Amino acid sequence: MLELRPNCECCGHDLPPESRDALICSFECAWCVDCARTKSTSGLCPNCGRELLRRPIRPADKLAKFPASTERKFRLEKCGGPNTA
């Protein structure tokens, strides 16, 4: 079951379960379209190098039984933030 993370791991932009602006990789890293476009090379995840694809939409009736994650994750080191080495 996909985790459906609630935010872009780069800029923190909200990515609700119904968002068409959410991208994921096979490790479920979550990115907004804007950050993926500006921080990614060749459509690959800045975290792990896997292919970024549009995150599928979980039907509303399934969200009640299988809710999206509420844990927010950030990877500022991949976005030129303060943790950059």
N, CA and C atoms as a LAMMPS dump frame, in Angstrom:
ITEM: TIMESTEP
0
ITEM: NUMBER OF ATOMS
255
ITEM: BOX BOUNDS ff ff ff
-5.0000000000000000e+02 5.0000000000000000e+02
-5.0000000000000000e+02 5.0000000000000000e+02
-5.0000000000000000e+02 5.0000000000000000e+02
ITEM: ATOMS id mol type element x y z
1 1 1 N 0.855 -1.17 0
2 1 2 C 0 0 0
3 1 3 C 0.905 1.238 0
4 2 1 N 0.678 2.14 -0.942
5 2 2 C 1.456 3.373 -1.002
6 2 3 C 1.218 4.214 0.247
7 3 1 N 2.281 4.829 0.726
8 3 2 C 2.206 5.656 1.925
9 3 3 C 1.454 6.97 1.7
10 4 1 N 1.467 7.51 0.49
11 4 2 C 0.839 8.799 0.17
12 4 3 C 1.283 9.883 1.156
13 5 1 N 2.545 10.215 1.091
14 5 2 C 3.095 11.24 1.982
15 5 3 C 2.411 12.582 1.743
16 6 1 N 2.258 13.381 2.81
17 6 2 C 1.419 14.577 2.729
18 6 3 C 2.078 15.832 2.175
19 7 1 N 3.378 15.769 1.869
20 7 2 C 4.059 16.995 1.433
21 7 3 C 5.22 16.682 0.505
22 8 1 N 5.639 17.723 -0.21
23 8 2 C 6.851 17.629 -1.012
24 8 3 C 8.03 17.59 -0.042
25 9 1 N 8.919 16.647 -0.239
26 9 2 C 10.062 16.499 0.66
27 9 3 C 11.093 17.597 0.473
28 10 1 N 10.935 18.414 -0.549
29 10 2 C 11.866 19.502 -0.811
30 10 3 C 11.34 20.824 -0.259
31 11 1 N 10.2 21.281 -0.769
32 11 2 C 9.702 22.607 -0.394
33 11 3 C 8.631 22.583 0.688
34 12 1 N 8.101 21.398 1.003
35 12 2 C 7.074 21.29 2.033
36 12 3 C 5.661 21.531 1.526
37 13 1 N 5.496 21.817 0.232
38 13 2 C 4.17 22.058 -0.356
39 13 3 C 3.243 20.886 -0.035
40 14 1 N 2.021 21.187 0.389
41 14 2 C 1.047 20.139 0.693
42 14 3 C 0.715 19.34 -0.555
43 15 1 N 0.677 18.021 -0.41
44 15 2 C 0.302 17.108 -1.481
45 15 3 C -0.804 16.191 -0.971
46 16 1 N -2.041 16.682 -0.941
47 16 2 C -3.139 15.851 -0.455
48 16 3 C -3.329 14.619 -1.339
49 17 1 N -4.014 13.611 -0.853
50 17 2 C -4.166 12.354 -1.602
51 17 3 C -4.731 12.534 -3.009
52 18 1 N -5.541 13.569 -3.213
53 18 2 C -6.15 13.779 -4.527
54 18 3 C -5.296 14.659 -5.451
55 19 1 N -4.115 15.056 -5.007
56 19 2 C -3.269 15.958 -5.794
57 19 3 C -2.757 15.297 -7.069
58 20 1 N -2.86 16.039 -8.163
59 20 2 C -2.293 15.597 -9.433
60 20 3 C -0.891 16.181 -9.621
61 21 1 N -0.421 16.939 -8.635
62 21 2 C 0.918 17.533 -8.678
63 21 3 C 1.94 16.735 -7.882
64 22 1 N 1.548 15.564 -7.397
65 22 2 C 2.446 14.739 -6.588
66 22 3 C 3.159 13.717 -7.469
67 23 1 N 4.462 13.607 -7.27
68 23 2 C 5.264 12.605 -7.96
69 23 3 C 5.894 11.703 -6.918
70 24 1 N 6.087 10.429 -7.258
71 24 2 C 6.748 9.483 -6.358
72 24 3 C 7.732 8.638 -7.153
73 25 1 N 8.634 7.997 -6.415
74 25 2 C 9.541 7.026 -7.005
75 25 3 C 9.216 5.661 -6.39
76 26 1 N 9.966 4.649 -6.729
77 26 2 C 9.675 3.308 -6.215
78 26 3 C 9.911 3.189 -4.708
79 27 1 N 10.637 4.15 -4.115
80 27 2 C 10.821 4.161 -2.662
81 27 3 C 9.836 5.102 -1.977
82 28 1 N 8.862 5.612 -2.732
83 28 2 C 7.787 6.466 -2.243
84 28 3 C 8.246 7.847 -1.784
85 29 1 N 9.399 8.29 -2.249
86 29 2 C 9.795 9.676 -2.007
87 29 3 C 8.744 10.546 -2.687
88 30 1 N 8.334 11.625 -2.052
89 30 2 C 7.274 12.483 -2.585
90 30 3 C 7.837 13.848 -2.974
91 31 1 N 7.513 14.272 -4.187
92 31 2 C 7.978 15.547 -4.722
93 31 3 C 6.837 16.238 -5.438
94 32 1 N 6.794 17.555 -5.359
95 32 2 C 5.827 18.3 -6.163
96 32 3 C 6.41 18.441 -7.563
97 33 1 N 5.568 18.71 -8.515
98 33 2 C 5.997 18.846 -9.904
99 33 3 C 7.06 19.937 -10.046
100 34 1 N 6.871 21.064 -9.37
101 34 2 C 7.822 22.175 -9.502
102 34 3 C 9.218 21.791 -9.01
103 35 1 N 9.31 21.182 -7.834
104 35 2 C 10.63 20.807 -7.31
105 35 3 C 11.262 19.699 -8.143
106 36 1 N 10.455 18.759 -8.592
107 36 2 C 10.999 17.693 -9.437
108 36 3 C 11.579 18.285 -10.718
109 37 1 N 10.916 19.274 -11.264
110 37 2 C 11.36 19.902 -12.502
111 37 3 C 12.658 20.691 -12.29
112 38 1 N 12.787 21.343 -11.125
113 38 2 C 13.949 22.2 -10.905
114 38 3 C 15.109 21.504 -10.19
115 39 1 N 14.839 20.461 -9.423
116 39 2 C 15.894 19.79 -8.645
117 39 3 C 16.309 18.443 -9.222
118 40 1 N 15.522 17.917 -10.139
119 40 2 C 15.761 16.586 -10.673
120 40 3 C 16.542 16.665 -11.972
121 41 1 N 17.253 15.6 -12.269
122 41 2 C 17.907 15.487 -13.562
123 41 3 C 17.318 14.274 -14.275
124 42 1 N 16.878 14.484 -15.475
125 42 2 C 16.335 13.402 -16.307
126 42 3 C 15.131 12.699 -15.695
127 43 1 N 14.328 13.405 -14.889
128 43 2 C 13.127 12.804 -14.32
129 43 3 C 13.396 11.784 -13.232
130 44 1 N 14.576 11.872 -12.608
131 44 2 C 14.932 10.923 -11.554
132 44 3 C 14.788 11.567 -10.183
133 45 1 N 14.486 10.759 -9.193
134 45 2 C 14.317 11.233 -7.819
135 45 3 C 15.64 11.797 -7.292
136 46 1 N 15.636 13.031 -6.787
137 46 2 C 16.853 13.61 -6.221
138 46 3 C 17.354 12.851 -4.983
139 47 1 N 16.482 12.111 -4.314
140 47 2 C 16.887 11.347 -3.131
141 47 3 C 17.63 10.066 -3.49
142 48 1 N 17.018 9.274 -4.366
143 48 2 C 17.532 7.921 -4.582
144 48 3 C 17.87 7.591 -6.028
145 49 1 N 17.569 8.505 -6.944
146 49 2 C 17.911 8.278 -8.339
147 49 3 C 16.945 7.402 -9.108
148 50 1 N 15.82 7.058 -8.514
149 50 2 C 14.816 6.239 -9.204
150 50 3 C 13.892 7.136 -10.028
151 51 1 N 13.181 6.539 -10.961
152 51 2 C 12.271 7.27 -11.84
153 51 3 C 11.124 7.899 -11.052
154 52 1 N 10.845 9.161 -11.336
155 52 2 C 9.698 9.847 -10.736
156 52 3 C 8.499 9.734 -11.67
157 53 1 N 7.366 9.349 -11.093
158 53 2 C 6.115 9.209 -11.834
159 53 3 C 5.003 9.898 -11.07
160 54 1 N 3.919 10.259 -11.778
161 54 2 C 2.775 10.861 -11.092
162 54 3 C 2.207 9.854 -10.104
163 55 1 N 1.981 10.341 -8.882
164 55 2 C 1.427 9.483 -7.836
165 55 3 C -0.039 9.181 -8.165
166 56 1 N -0.449 7.923 -8.057
167 56 2 C -1.851 7.604 -8.326
168 56 3 C -2.776 8.205 -7.271
169 57 1 N -4.005 8.432 -7.664
170 57 2 C -5.027 8.971 -6.762
171 57 3 C -5.73 7.803 -6.087
172 58 1 N -5.768 7.813 -4.763
173 58 2 C -6.512 6.778 -4.04
174 58 3 C -7.975 7.208 -3.977
175 59 1 N -8.89 6.36 -4.392
176 59 2 C -10.308 6.721 -4.359
177 59 3 C -10.759 7.11 -2.948
178 60 1 N -11.627 8.108 -2.884
179 60 2 C -12.096 8.64 -1.597
180 60 3 C -12.669 7.55 -0.702
181 61 1 N -13.397 6.602 -1.267
182 61 2 C -13.989 5.548 -0.436
183 61 3 C -12.932 4.626 0.168
184 62 1 N -11.759 4.547 -0.456
185 62 2 C -10.668 3.716 0.085
186 62 3 C -9.829 4.474 1.114
187 63 1 N -9.841 5.817 1.037
188 63 2 C -9.068 6.61 2.005
189 63 3 C -9.561 6.413 3.43
190 64 1 N -10.84 6.151 3.613
191 64 2 C -11.38 5.921 4.964
192 64 3 C -10.747 4.68 5.585
193 65 1 N -10.591 3.647 4.791
194 65 2 C -10.02 2.396 5.303
195 65 3 C -8.493 2.403 5.25
196 66 1 N -7.942 3.068 4.246
197 66 2 C -6.496 3.12 4.038
198 66 3 C -6.065 4.58 3.93
199 67 1 N -5.991 5.291 5.062
200 67 2 C -5.702 6.733 5.027
201 67 3 C -4.271 7.039 4.57
202 68 1 N -4.122 8.236 4.057
203 68 2 C -2.8 8.726 3.661
204 68 3 C -1.957 8.976 4.915
205 69 1 N -0.666 8.99 4.745
206 69 2 C 0.245 9.284 5.843
207 69 3 C 0.082 10.738 6.295
208 70 1 N 0.346 10.975 7.562
209 70 2 C 0.348 12.347 8.086
210 70 3 C 1.759 12.778 8.474
211 71 1 N 2.723 11.867 8.345
212 71 2 C 4.111 12.168 8.703
213 71 3 C 4.78 12.968 7.593
214 72 1 N 5.2 14.179 7.943
215 72 2 C 5.858 15.053 6.973
216 72 3 C 7.361 14.762 6.974
217 73 1 N 7.928 14.632 5.787
218 73 2 C 9.357 14.361 5.642
219 73 3 C 9.984 15.461 4.803
220 74 1 N 11.215 15.805 5.158
221 74 2 C 11.949 16.831 4.424
222 74 3 C 13.347 16.33 4.132
223 75 1 N 13.856 16.661 2.973
224 75 2 C 15.221 16.306 2.575
225 75 3 C 15.901 17.567 2.054
226 76 1 N 16.103 18.507 2.966
227 76 2 C 16.662 19.797 2.584
228 76 3 C 18.039 19.682 1.931
229 77 1 N 18.784 18.661 2.299
230 77 2 C 20.121 18.5 1.729
231 77 3 C 20.053 18.232 0.217
232 78 1 N 18.934 17.727 -0.269
233 78 2 C 18.762 17.467 -1.706
234 78 3 C 18.209 18.693 -2.435
235 79 1 N 17.833 19.733 -1.673
236 79 2 C 17.185 20.901 -2.264
237 79 3 C 18.019 22.16 -2.116
238 80 1 N 19.234 22.034 -1.701
239 80 2 C 20.071 23.213 -1.52
240 80 3 C 19.774 23.932 -0.227
241 81 1 N 19.189 23.238 0.738
242 81 2 C 18.842 23.836 2.026
243 81 3 C 20.015 23.862 2.976
244 82 1 N 19.776 24.206 4.24
245 82 2 C 20.845 24.39 5.221
246 82 3 C 21.645 23.138 5.549
247 83 1 N 21.124 21.949 5.227
248 83 2 C 21.865 20.731 5.535
249 83 3 C 22.787 20.305 4.401
250 84 1 N 22.922 21.129 3.389
251 84 2 C 23.76 20.783 2.242
252 84 3 C 25.21 20.683 2.685
253 85 1 N 25.858 19.602 2.306
254 85 2 C 27.255 19.384 2.694
255 85 3 C 28.19 20.186 1.809
